[in-house]
Amino acid sequence: MSRVLVTGAAGFIGSHVCEALLERGEEVTGLDNFDPFYPRALKEENLAGLGRRGGFRFVEGDITRHALPLERVAAVLHLAAKTGVRPSVDDPTAYVAVNVMGTTRVLEAARAAGVRRIVLGSSSSIYGDATPRPFVEDAPAVEPLSPYAASKRAAELVAHVFAHLHEMRIMCLRFFTVYGPRQRPDLAVSRFTDQIARDVPVRAYGDGSSEREYTYITDAVAGVLAALDWTARPGAGACVAINLGGGEQVRLDRLIALIARAYAREAQVTRDPDQPGDVRHTAADLERACRELGYRLRVGIEEGIRHFVGWYEARHGRQF
């Protein structure tokens, strides 16, 4: 039985990944620093079920300052990061410190401990607006629009160096707007659901024509586990980027309408200007994910929104 270190274990994706690893019989060490970007209590809720299960150990620690708990670890799933495009515009130094320097510390600690298998959480934001759609992983991606996007692309480049110099097998997963139960409260699906549930105006940026690929959490987690298995395949060191997307571009106004439909009401929408750093469109080419990981989408946007609204109501009750 192998042990996997999951950084960012108390977060949205990280906590789901820990659950899935335990379900398939892995031992897991979770690491998180409870960054105050959103309330600690929500992250502790994410961990509550994990703490009652055998095979899980949690360590509170910061990848930028503390030693990593790498005892008996065979692979690292590095999901810890400073998140959010808009906040990164206001504090770029912090994003570089965590997402670039922190990632470098994780990779160096793994190298020193003899751990060659790494999965690195990256982002669709690295493609910016200049990359032709659908985004293919071999696109240069050298025109990011936010410090967050730049820090994620820089982390990928550091990973390439480690794979080349130290025979490490690293997969960089470019997540496309993952949503589902326990999603961060500041993200669109969560925020719009809360506003529509309480029958208050939805605050949307832009004219509603921007498009995103929304990836349901169970599909994203399946991709993460497949990436972990890829790192265990025989072969020399390599660093490969893979898109994990939802397979459909969804306009912002359609997303709002889908959530409102789940509540059988019309959404009241207030429009704010487009925000600096936001990309207008995201679209994932999933050919490599299908070929390398056997990635298959199971949950489309309409089903996923119904699942999310059901979870929200189970947690908060009907708001009207």
Steps between C-alpha positions, in 0.01 A plus 500: 500500500651832389470834676410814307566853622220742401584867547197727525310206651243716680398682184220427258680275251753374753243366746312317225826351372590377849163327529543332162851381585381346826210333318742317275721387785781756505650639818487880496684778678318831462677834538333842519575840653135621519573810295244766607383567143173345618393389850700231679176348628399403146832323445468321832159377383668366187737299718245380753410178322861421416611512862266215589644266239793267531802567285479879521741726685474878501786746553447875528787669323606755239684395183692830499643457853468151644655162428277265306379176666651264243554191715405189299353720226509355148335791316401862553176660381585868521169692514593771751497848344396860535179502299293762324570715196366832629668493844833425331486839327505665841771281655725353230794451735306256718392298196854466373622410850254213540438377147856528367733495799274267697475259209878508461538408869256211457688367198838536668380328817360214291827471309704492821272229642525287186137557395485502120121503446329842502161629390485880487175695500505771234230711335330575169574867569856449375372510140383863523297649214765469226496118476280362218202292615467222587814527711755229427768420754786572258390863450773740617276659769737793548245783532325450837263776610539485880769438760314181593520369143866600470585329829334177388685501168826572681437204732458276196834619361672426830347151486647451151844583638469247783378228268793563265772525764384243753314230304168585663166412340275803531153563362365857501121501503340809350162516675213672322267665759429205727171519693291280726433444872740693726603739224662823621225749588649778283478302175221561249286187540509521879447875515217508245324208670515677834365823353216335307409282800466812715312684221749785483646644178776302335812710453657402168808641328467597133204473265441127551670386179823372656537122489659240725536127510360384833636166622303306759707393801460124447636529146792712623581251777493210255755691293721559803503130591579405141787751502635343819491160330680649197792602721540135603542374143848378409711755324756774537433839647243709318276800554168497316216754506140377476173693470216389729190671364125462493460448125259790440535877489228661713408866473478688827138595444412135432671391822290748697185384323573134580535577870184712496311218326592266784316743729213552254551876496647780290837631610540871562836596351709810558787560258846613601789570261732220395772455759873540434670163459190304397513311172202526267477135394641163597474183290697182560631261239458168685666268247816458706304444821296229330807336350737516798254474790193334355314817603127474439245762601213367710317812620384775265422855604123456544535188715788655691303813586210286626743305721654819633167665580387181674816503714456870577143447617596199710764714672315832532132412460257683275564872529149620410 
